[in-house]
Amino acid sequence: MADEIRYRLAESACVEPLVAAWPAWPHTLAPVARSLHLLNYQLPVLKSYLDNPQLHEKSCRNPRLLGGAFVDIPSSRAQEVRTLYEDTLASQNDNFEFAHALLAFYLELVEQAKGESLEGRYASLPQPLRGCVELLYDYVNHPLLRCLEGRIYRSPYHKPQLQSLRLFDLTQDDDRPYFMSTPRLPCDESVSWPIPFYDARLDTLFRMDVEPGSRDEIRELIGVSPGQSAAFDRLFRENAPQAPNKWRGDGLRIRYFGHACVLVETRDVAILIDALVAPKPHEMKVDRYSFCDLPEHIDYALVTHGHHDHFVMETLLRLRHRIGTLVVPNNTHTFYADFSLRLLAERAGFKRVHEVECFDEICFEGGRIVAVPFLGEHNDLPSAKSAYLIQAGCKSVMFAADSNCLDEGIYEPLRELAGPVSALFAGMECLGAPLSWVYGPMLPMRPDHRHSLSRRSNGCNAENALKLAAAVGCEKAFVYAVGREPWIKHLLALNPSENDAYMTEIGSFIESLKRTRDVEARLLFGKSEIFV
């Protein structure tokens, strides 16, 4: 009926994608990484909680332990955690066995294979690995085990049936339990929707960010139980969503959405980099752009790398219906845990995924996107990663994400292609997490403590950021907020202060740029609008 009330998703509506009750991120989605993360992180963390729930509950209240392997669930719900643990063992036992077989066989291979032919070793592959791996050497006879990832996505090790959405109204600022250590248990304040991420019905829900729809139809689509009705009703508002202000000027309009998420608009094209868009809670300490500030169509969404704060499923799934082409870097296809972002995105329902190698170009009306080499930040492990240059007319902007400028020579072709860069956006998380933090579960053995501390997941310090700025000849420079926005806390587990090492290095970089090169430079935070 023409006078039927139409609803949109509330600005405070939050939709968390889950895999078997855990927040979805690349290490819980790519089936090989997922199996390893299950074996070496999720199950041990749950077991530790069940051994002493009170210790975990107390530790989660200690700011110094933020980001540790502690389950942020009250001890009064320990039985529910035990049920989750037992269900995990029952439903994912084959993943558990695959991960165990993979690591055991790889260690055996490293110990025994010294350059002789590997052909005979296929007969000794354990059953979980049969048909899933290739055995290789590098050029100095170190054995490698390569997982046939496309084949594994077609095996029982890939379990889209364990995927779901958790919908809730974000009321108390941006507080959420740390994503890696805490599964999400059902509660009266949230609505659970078991659905594989590739399902097009997700787009029906998320179109209500831009097109008012029928709340009752969505209720029926999700299958809301009577006990979830109150939580469901809080997710919607009657008024139509605000129409985004389309850019019609000359040059580039750049909107900073927080962390490393930036929207670049010309008159004809909208490009979103490292999509991480936050809902607006009822009690909001820091203002931000949100979903209603994005254009209805995003021509390109660029992903710089597969870390959980740059390949953000919570945002990407919500924007899937708006994104024309998702652009991701390619991976090595050689090391067993080096997963393909293209395969991951395609299995999550993205129809157009474009994979780039360094210095590949994507042309659009009046400009182009250039994939730029990305060094550092991954603990010296192989990983899919790329920085990007966006050129439109005579203007160009480089998004270096967490790149560490370890060799200025990689940027020489960029200067030849585009000349000096109009604006540089860079991350300066110069300390970075040790090797064991994210990648520990992927390794066949616990890394030496000295190695773990030496091999950091770090971006530029002031010295390297200055080298980067000089290498690309930037006219302006902007530094990402290094995890300081409150909506990033549950992802990065940082407790920033105004005099921490990050701020010292950033201050030194900005002051040096202004003093020595007369370059405009500043630290970003929350939201910002920039014109180039």
CORQUI-V499359 format. One record per residue. N is the residue number from 0. RES is the residue in one letter. PHI is phi in degrees with one decimal (999 if undefined). PSI is psi in whole degrees, -180 to 180 (999 if undefined). OMEGA is omega in radians with two decimals (999 if undefined). Layout:
BEGIN
N|RES|PHI|PSI|OMEGA  N|RES|PHI|PSI|OMEGA
END
This chain:
BEGIN
0|M|999|147|-3.06  1|A|-64.7|-33|-3.09  2|D|-94.4|11|3.12  3|E|-64.3|137|3.11  4|I|-68.5|132|3.12  5|R|-111.2|148|-3.05  6|Y|-124.7|153|3.00  7|R|-121.2|163|3.01  8|L|-66.9|134|3.12  9|A|-65.5|151|3.11  10|E|-62.7|-22|3.13  11|S|-90.9|-1|-3.12  12|A|-70.6|128|3.13  13|C|-118.0|135|-3.13  14|V|-128.2|105|-3.14  15|E|-93.1|122|2.98  16|P|-76.4|137|-3.12  17|L|-125.7|152|2.98  18|V|-124.9|111|-3.09  19|A|51.4|44|3.06  20|A|81.5|-5|3.12  21|W|-100.1|145|3.09  22|P|-54.3|137|-3.08  23|A|-81.5|128|2.99  24|W|-151.3|170|-3.00  25|P|-51.7|-35|-3.11  26|H|-76.9|-9|3.01  27|T|-108.6|5|-3.11  28|L|-113.2|-52|3.10  29|A|-63.5|125|-2.91  30|P|-62.6|-34|3.11  31|V|-70.8|-52|3.11  32|A|-59.0|-39|-3.14  33|R|-61.6|-44|-3.13  34|S|-62.8|-42|3.13  35|L|-68.1|-42|3.12  36|H|-65.0|-37|3.09  37|L|-63.0|-48|-3.09  38|L|-65.7|-45|-2.92  39|N|-103.6|-4|3.11  40|Y|-132.6|-62|-2.99  41|Q|-61.5|-51|-3.12  42|L|-64.4|-44|3.08  43|P|-61.8|-37|3.14  44|V|-65.9|-44|3.10  45|L|-63.6|-41|3.13  46|K|-63.4|-42|3.11  47|S|-61.4|-43|3.11  48|Y|-61.3|-46|-3.10  49|L|-65.9|-28|3.09  50|D|-71.1|-30|-3.11  51|N|-157.9|77|-3.12  52|P|-59.4|-36|-3.10  53|Q|-64.9|-36|3.11  54|L|-63.4|-45|3.11  55|H|-63.1|-44|-3.13  56|E|-60.5|-43|3.13  57|K|-68.3|-42|-3.09  58|S|-64.4|-33|-3.14  59|C|-70.1|-14|3.08  60|R|-92.6|-2|-3.12  61|N|-96.8|111|-3.10  62|P|-57.3|-28|-3.12  63|R|-70.3|-19|-3.12  64|L|-102.1|10|3.12  65|L|-58.3|130|-3.10  66|G|91.7|-2|3.10  67|G|-79.2|172|-3.08  68|A|-83.3|64|-3.13  69|F|-123.9|132|-3.09  70|V|-84.0|120|-3.07  71|D|-90.0|67|3.12  72|I|-134.2|132|-3.11  73|P|-55.4|145|-3.14  74|S|-62.9|-21|3.11  75|S|-66.3|-16|3.13  76|R|-106.3|21|-3.08  77|A|-59.8|-34|-3.13  78|Q|-64.9|-36|3.10  79|E|-66.1|-36|3.08  80|V|-67.5|-38|3.09  81|R|-62.7|-41|3.10  82|T|-62.4|-42|3.09  83|L|-61.4|-43|3.13  84|Y|-60.2|-47|-3.12  85|E|-68.0|-40|3.09  86|D|-64.0|-37|3.12  87|T|-63.2|-45|3.11  88|L|-61.3|-39|-3.10  89|A|-73.1|-43|-3.02  90|S|-86.0|-19|-3.07  91|Q|-126.2|26|-3.13  92|N|-60.3|-35|3.13  93|D|-66.9|-36|3.06  94|N|-64.9|-40|3.09  95|F|-60.0|-46|-3.13  96|E|-68.2|-38|3.10  97|F|-61.3|-48|-3.12  98|A|-63.2|-44|3.14  99|H|-62.9|-45|-3.14  100|A|-65.2|-40|-3.12  101|L|-60.4|-50|-3.08  102|L|-69.1|-41|-3.13  103|A|-64.8|-45|-3.13  104|F|-67.5|-38|-3.14  105|Y|-64.3|-43|3.11  106|L|-62.9|-39|3.08  107|E|-63.0|-42|3.14  108|L|-63.0|-45|3.14  109|V|-62.0|-37|-3.11  110|E|-72.6|-36|-2.95  111|Q|-104.1|-33|-3.04  112|A|-82.8|119|-3.05  113|K|-123.5|20|3.09  114|G|124.2|-15|3.08  115|E|-72.5|166|-3.10  116|S|-56.5|143|3.12  117|L|-95.9|-2|-3.02  118|E|-57.6|-41|-3.09  119|G|-69.5|-16|-3.08  120|R|-78.1|-16|3.10  121|Y|-61.8|-32|-3.13  122|A|-67.4|-22|-3.11  123|S|-98.9|8|3.09  124|L|-60.1|133|3.04  125|P|-65.3|153|-3.03  126|Q|-53.5|-42|-3.13  127|P|-60.9|-22|-3.10  128|L|-95.1|-10|-3.06  129|R|-59.4|128|3.13  130|G|78.2|5|-3.02  131|C|-118.8|-8|-3.02  132|V|-137.4|160|2.98  133|E|-126.2|141|-3.13  134|L|-104.4|133|-3.03  135|L|-142.3|169|2.91  136|Y|-117.7|152|2.86  137|D|-82.5|-173|-3.01  138|Y|-77.3|-7|3.07  139|V|-119.9|30|2.98  140|N|68.2|27|2.95  141|H|-87.3|125|-3.09  142|P|-71.0|146|3.09  143|L|-127.2|147|3.03  144|L|-118.7|115|-3.11  145|R|-104.8|126|3.08  146|C|-83.4|136|3.10  147|L|-85.4|85|-2.90  148|E|-62.7|-41|3.12  149|G|-60.1|-37|3.09  150|R|-67.7|-40|-3.08  151|I|-68.8|-32|3.05  152|Y|-62.8|-21|3.12  153|R|-98.0|16|3.14  154|S|-112.4|172|3.09  155|P|-64.5|-12|3.12  156|Y|-69.0|-21|3.04  157|H|-93.6|121|-2.98  158|K|-125.2|74|3.08  159|P|-62.0|-18|3.13  160|Q|-68.6|-13|3.10  161|L|-92.0|1|-3.11  162|Q|-85.9|151|3.14  163|S|-159.7|171|3.01  164|L|-117.9|141|3.03  165|R|-114.4|116|-3.09  166|L|-107.9|131|3.11  167|F|-154.9|162|3.13  168|D|-92.7|124|-3.08  169|L|-84.4|106|-3.01  170|T|-103.4|-55|-3.02  171|Q|-88.6|88|3.13  172|D|49.4|-140|-3.06  173|D|-112.2|17|-3.04  174|D|-66.2|128|3.00  175|R|-145.7|151|3.07  176|P|-61.7|151|3.14  177|Y|-53.8|130|-2.94  178|F|-64.3|-36|-2.97  179|M|-79.6|-32|-2.96  180|S|-100.3|-11|-2.97  181|T|-125.0|113|3.00  182|P|-69.6|161|-3.12  183|R|-101.8|113|3.10  184|L|-87.2|152|3.09  185|P|-60.8|146|3.08  186|C|-153.9|166|-3.09  187|D|-67.4|-21|-3.08  188|E|-87.0|0|-3.11  189|S|-134.6|162|3.10  190|V|-116.9|131|3.13  191|S|-104.3|132|3.13  192|W|-127.1|98|3.10  193|P|-68.6|115|-3.10  194|I|-163.0|133|3.07  195|P|-67.4|146|-3.02  196|F|-65.3|-25|-3.12  197|Y|-72.9|-13|-3.03  198|D|-66.0|129|-3.11  199|A|-67.1|-14|3.12  200|R|-66.0|-22|3.04  201|L|-60.4|-39|-3.13  202|D|-65.2|-32|3.09  203|T|-61.2|-43|3.09  204|L|-65.7|-49|-2.98  205|F|-75.9|-17|3.02  206|R|-63.7|-20|3.12  207|M|-71.0|-2|2.93  208|D|-70.9|-28|-3.06  209|V|-123.9|-21|-3.11  210|E|-126.2|112|3.10  211|P|-55.9|143|-3.10  212|G|-141.9|-170|-3.10  213|S|-91.0|119|3.11  214|R|-64.7|-37|-3.13  215|D|-66.1|-37|3.10  216|E|-65.1|-40|3.10  217|I|-66.9|-40|3.09  218|R|-57.5|-45|3.13  219|E|-68.0|-39|-3.14  220|L|-61.0|-46|-3.10  221|I|-77.3|-29|-3.09  222|G|79.0|54|-3.07  223|V|-72.7|128|3.10  224|S|-80.0|159|3.13  225|P|-55.1|-36|-3.12  226|G|-70.1|-15|-3.13  227|Q|-102.2|2|-3.02  228|S|-59.8|-45|-3.10  229|A|-64.5|-43|3.12  230|A|-64.3|-39|3.14  231|F|-65.2|-45|-3.09  232|D|-62.1|-29|-3.13  233|R|-72.0|-9|-3.08  234|L|-84.2|-4|-2.98  235|F|-129.3|155|3.04  236|R|-131.4|153|-3.08  237|E|-76.7|-37|-3.02  238|N|-70.2|151|-3.13  239|A|-68.3|148|3.11  240|P|-64.3|151|3.13  241|Q|-67.6|131|3.11  242|A|-71.0|131|-3.14  243|P|-66.1|148|-3.14  244|N|-82.1|100|-3.08  245|K|-69.9|137|3.14  246|W|-77.4|126|-3.13  247|R|-126.3|10|-3.10  248|G|-88.3|-176|3.06  249|D|-83.5|162|3.10  250|G|69.7|-153|-3.06  251|L|-116.0|136|2.90  252|R|-104.3|129|-3.08  253|I|-121.1|126|3.10  254|R|-116.7|127|3.14  255|Y|-94.1|122|-3.07  256|F|-100.0|4|-3.11  257|G|105.8|154|-3.10  258|H|53.3|-115|3.13  259|A|-115.7|17|-3.08  260|C|-91.0|121|-3.08  261|V|-137.1|137|3.06  262|L|-105.7|126|3.10  263|V|-113.8|128|-3.12  264|E|-128.2|133|2.84  265|T|-105.7|-176|3.07  266|R|-61.1|-27|-2.98  267|D|-113.1|-20|-2.95  268|V|-134.1|141|3.02  269|A|-118.9|128|-3.10  270|I|-128.6|127|-3.14  271|L|-112.6|128|-3.12  272|I|-107.4|132|3.08  273|D|46.9|65|-3.03  274|A|-59.0|114|3.01  275|L|-145.1|94|-3.04  276|V|-110.9|128|-3.04  277|A|-97.0|139|2.92  278|P|-63.9|169|3.12  279|K|-108.9|105|-3.14  280|P|-67.7|162|3.13  281|H|-60.3|-44|3.11  282|E|-103.5|95|-2.97  283|M|-110.6|115|-3.13  284|K|-81.7|-30|-3.09  285|V|-127.3|124|3.12  286|D|-67.7|155|-3.13  287|R|-158.5|156|2.89  288|Y|-72.2|150|3.12  289|S|-136.0|-161|-3.01  290|F|-63.2|-32|-3.12  291|C|-71.7|-11|3.14  292|D|-94.0|0|3.11  293|L|-92.6|150|3.08  294|P|-66.6|157|-3.13  295|E|-65.6|-27|3.08  296|H|-128.6|129|3.09  297|I|-109.8|114|-3.04  298|D|-64.9|-45|-3.13  299|Y|-136.4|134|2.96  300|A|-114.5|117|-3.06  301|L|-98.7|133|3.07  302|V|-112.0|126|-3.13  303|T|-82.5|-36|3.13  304|H|-166.0|172|-2.95  305|G|-92.5|15|3.06  306|H|-68.3|156|-3.00  307|H|-62.7|-21|-3.13  308|D|-98.5|7|3.10  309|H|-126.3|-35|2.97  310|F|-105.0|87|-2.94  311|V|-103.7|104|-3.07  312|M|-62.0|-35|-3.13  313|E|-57.0|-41|3.12  314|T|-83.5|-44|-3.05  315|L|-62.3|-42|3.11  316|L|-64.5|-39|-3.11  317|R|-67.4|-29|-3.12  318|L|-99.3|1|-3.02  319|R|-53.3|-42|-3.10  320|H|-69.7|-18|3.13  321|R|-93.4|-20|-2.98  322|I|-86.6|125|3.07  323|G|-72.3|-57|-3.13  324|T|-134.8|128|3.02  325|L|-92.7|125|-3.10  326|V|-108.6|125|-3.11  327|V|-132.7|152|3.05  328|P|-76.7|155|3.10  329|N|-83.8|166|3.12  330|N|-115.1|178|-3.05  331|T|-77.2|-24|-3.10  332|H|64.4|15|-3.04  333|T|-114.7|-49|-3.06  334|F|-81.8|142|-2.91  335|Y|-60.6|-30|-3.09  336|A|-103.7|7|-3.14  337|D|-87.2|94|-2.97  338|F|-86.4|159|3.12  339|S|-89.4|122|3.06  340|L|-69.6|-30|3.11  341|R|-64.8|-50|3.13  342|L|-60.9|-42|-3.13  343|L|-60.1|-46|-3.10  344|A|-67.4|-41|3.13  345|E|-63.3|-39|3.12  346|R|-72.5|-15|3.07  347|A|-94.5|11|2.98  348|G|97.6|5|3.09  349|F|-78.6|128|-3.02  350|K|-85.9|-33|-3.12  351|R|-122.2|103|3.12  352|V|-120.6|122|-3.11  353|H|-110.0|122|-3.10  354|E|-99.0|133|-3.07  355|V|-121.0|147|2.95  356|E|-103.3|163|-3.07  357|C|-60.5|136|-3.12  358|F|70.1|12|2.88  359|D|-64.0|152|3.13  360|E|-123.8|142|2.99  361|I|-119.2|117|-3.08  362|C|-94.5|141|3.03  363|F|-135.0|174|-3.10  364|E|-57.4|113|3.09  365|G|83.1|8|-3.11  366|G|-174.3|-168|-3.12  367|R|-158.3|160|3.02  368|I|-112.8|129|3.14  369|V|-116.6|128|3.06  370|A|-79.3|128|-3.03  371|V|-114.2|140|3.11  372|P|-55.2|148|-3.04  373|F|-132.4|107|3.13  374|L|-100.7|154|3.00  375|G|77.7|-174|2.97  376|E|75.4|-5|-3.09  377|H|-120.4|30|3.03  378|N|57.3|31|3.12  379|D|63.4|25|3.06  380|L|-107.4|150|3.12  381|P|-68.0|140|-3.11  382|S|-163.4|152|3.07  383|A|-72.6|121|-3.12  384|K|-159.1|147|3.12  385|S|-159.2|137|2.87  386|A|-87.1|173|-3.10  387|Y|-141.1|143|2.94  388|L|-111.3|129|3.04  389|I|-110.6|121|3.14  390|Q|-117.3|129|3.10  391|A|-137.0|113|-3.07  392|G|62.6|-129|-3.13  393|C|-93.3|5|-3.12  394|K|-105.6|147|3.09  395|S|-145.3|144|-3.13  396|V|-133.0|133|3.12  397|M|-110.9|134|3.11  398|F|-113.5|103|-3.03  399|A|-90.3|-6|-3.12  400|A|49.5|-125|-3.10  401|D|-100.0|21|3.14  402|S|-55.5|141|3.02  403|N|-109.6|124|-3.06  404|C|-78.9|84|-3.11  405|L|-92.7|-15|3.13  406|D|-154.7|103|-3.10  407|E|-61.7|-23|-3.07  408|G|-61.5|-23|-3.12  409|I|-67.3|-18|-3.09  410|Y|-93.9|-3|-3.11  411|E|-58.4|-45|3.10  412|P|-61.3|-27|3.14  413|L|-66.4|-42|3.11  414|R|-64.0|-36|3.11  415|E|-67.8|-34|-3.12  416|L|-74.9|-46|-2.92  417|A|-126.3|-5|-3.08  418|G|73.0|-165|3.11  419|P|-59.3|142|-3.10  420|V|-83.8|133|-3.13  421|S|-64.6|-41|-3.13  422|A|-148.3|140|3.10  423|L|-115.4|131|3.02  424|F|-113.4|125|-3.04  425|A|-140.6|150|3.04  426|G|-97.4|144|-3.13  427|M|-131.3|46|2.99  428|E|-78.1|80|-2.89  429|C|-79.6|-13|3.09  430|L|-88.1|-59|3.05  431|G|75.3|155|-3.13  432|A|-77.7|150|3.10  433|P|-69.6|165|-3.09  434|L|-51.3|-39|-3.01  435|S|-74.3|-15|-2.97  436|W|-66.7|-61|3.13  437|V|-94.6|-38|-3.00  438|Y|-93.3|-9|3.13  439|G|-50.6|-46|-3.14  440|P|-64.5|-17|-3.13  441|M|-85.1|-17|-2.99  442|L|-85.9|149|-3.11  443|P|-74.7|-15|3.07  444|M|-150.9|159|3.13  445|R|-62.7|129|-3.12  446|P|-69.5|150|3.02  447|D|-55.4|139|-3.07  448|H|-59.8|-40|3.12  449|R|-63.8|-41|3.12  450|H|-65.6|-42|-3.11  451|S|-62.1|-41|-3.14  452|L|-73.7|-31|-3.14  453|S|-73.6|-38|-3.07  454|R|-93.3|92|-3.05  455|R|-98.5|156|3.02  456|S|-92.3|71|-2.97  457|N|-118.8|150|3.01  458|G|-97.2|-154|-3.03  459|C|-73.1|140|2.79  460|N|-88.9|-176|-3.07  461|A|-60.2|-44|-3.10  462|E|-60.3|-48|-3.11  463|N|-72.4|-33|3.08  464|A|-64.6|-38|3.09  465|L|-65.6|-39|3.06  466|K|-62.0|-42|3.12  467|L|-63.2|-47|-3.14  468|A|-60.2|-41|3.12  469|A|-69.4|-38|-3.10  470|A|-63.8|-37|-3.12  471|V|-97.6|-6|3.10  472|G|62.8|43|-3.02  473|C|-69.4|144|3.08  474|E|-91.9|-25|3.04  475|K|-139.3|154|3.11  476|A|-139.6|137|-3.14  477|F|-131.0|134|-3.12  478|V|-107.6|131|3.09  479|Y|-62.7|162|-2.96  480|A|-79.3|12|3.07  481|V|39.9|54|3.01  482|G|71.0|21|-3.05  483|R|-88.6|-20|3.11  484|E|-70.0|141|-3.04  485|P|-64.0|-26|-3.12  486|W|-76.9|-2|3.10  487|I|-99.0|-12|-2.99  488|K|-58.4|-41|-3.10  489|H|-71.3|-13|3.10  490|L|-95.8|-39|-3.02  491|L|-108.5|-14|3.06  492|A|55.5|45|3.13  493|L|-104.8|145|2.98  494|N|-117.7|79|-3.01  495|P|-70.9|152|3.01  496|S|-131.6|165|-3.05  497|E|-73.2|-15|-3.13  498|N|-119.7|25|3.13  499|D|-77.4|175|-3.05  500|A|-61.8|-36|3.13  501|Y|-59.8|-49|-3.08  502|M|-65.7|-35|3.09  503|T|-62.3|-47|-3.14  504|E|-67.1|-42|3.13  505|I|-63.9|-44|3.12  506|G|-60.7|-42|3.12  507|S|-64.4|-42|3.12  508|F|-62.1|-49|-3.10  509|I|-63.9|-45|-3.12  510|E|-64.4|-40|-3.13  511|S|-67.0|-40|3.11  512|L|-62.0|-44|-3.12  513|K|-67.4|-41|-3.03  514|R|-77.2|-42|-3.01  515|T|-93.9|-25|-3.06  516|R|-128.1|1|3.14  517|D|54.2|42|-3.14  518|V|-100.4|133|3.04  519|E|-66.9|128|-3.11  520|A|-148.9|143|3.09  521|R|-161.1|160|3.07  522|L|-87.7|132|3.11  523|L|-88.3|156|3.09  524|F|-163.0|131|3.01  525|G|75.2|-84|3.13  526|K|-149.7|150|3.13  527|S|-161.6|149|3.07  528|E|-121.1|127|-3.03  529|I|-129.1|140|3.12  530|F|-118.8|133|-3.12  531|V|-125.9|999|999
END
